[in-house]
Structures are given as C-alpha cells and as structure tokens.
Amino acid sequence: MQIFREAGLPDGVINLVYVDGPEAGEVIFSHPDFAGIHFTGSTAVFQNIWKTIGNNIHKFKTYPRIVGETGGKDFILVHGSADPEISSTAIIRGAFEYQGQKCSAASRVYISKTVWPEIKGPDAT
C-alpha cells in the first residue's frame, strides 16, 4: 500500500483490510456492490469463494470479476520505472523465500524490456 501511495494513487482507490477470511467473506460475497476479487491461496478456498459468488449472483449490481492464483503460485510485474537492484531482490525473495512454501510464491515474472538487461545481468544468457 505504501508503494501505491508513493506512486500517487489516491486513498480509497485500493483498500487493504486485515480480517479473518470467513468473517469477511460473509459480508463481502453477499453485498450488492461486490465487484471483484483477486485471490491468492489454496484451490479449496478459491473454489468455495467461486461457489459462494455463484450462489449470490442475483444479489450483485454487476457481474463480479474473479481472479484466482491458487496452488501457491503468483506473478511479479516489473515496470520500466522500477529499480533493477530492488526488483532482482524482490523476484528472488518472491520465488524462493521460505523454500517457495507460501501463498505468494512467484511462478512467473513479467519484466519491462527497458529494465530487463540490468535485471538479467551481464553474464546471463
């Protein structure tokens, strides 16, 4: 969230809420203004979220956008304005920290071609 703020994103555009998942789900997935979710976690939990959204589809003002990164995999996006050294560290930590046994273990990286040469390094092929 700090990075979004530093980039100039106004407060309220993206909200980060720390709460128990099932407790939040009861409120979120039955609210008429629910519009979407990007979930990272287990397949079983994502299937339950999908099922709940489907069962409540008649309650929503629009059809929600649903994205699920399951099985402990996620992606990293490196923008052209990113610091290559910081990005390299984040990529390695995202993929291998805790031996890759975490919900956010990176499975792929999208890197802007403007910073790729610095991230790749001079000795890489």
C-alpha angles and dihedrals in degrees: 000000000000090000091051090051092047088051089056101256107155119241113266097031091096120017126198114204124182108210142132107281100230091044092052093043093059090059101033101045095050099043116109092225095055104128108166152331138213106204129189117187144066125355092233093055092046091051089052091050091049091049092049092049090049092050090051098040091114090062098058126092090218138012106275122236109237124195123173129190102188137170092047098294131124139159135246123216118200112196121210090249093056123116105251095213094050090044092052091053092047092050093052093045092046093054104035112020110118087015089289092294100132138090093256099051105147116237098176140015129211110202127185111244089232093067099028096093092056094044093045091051130216096278098048122100 
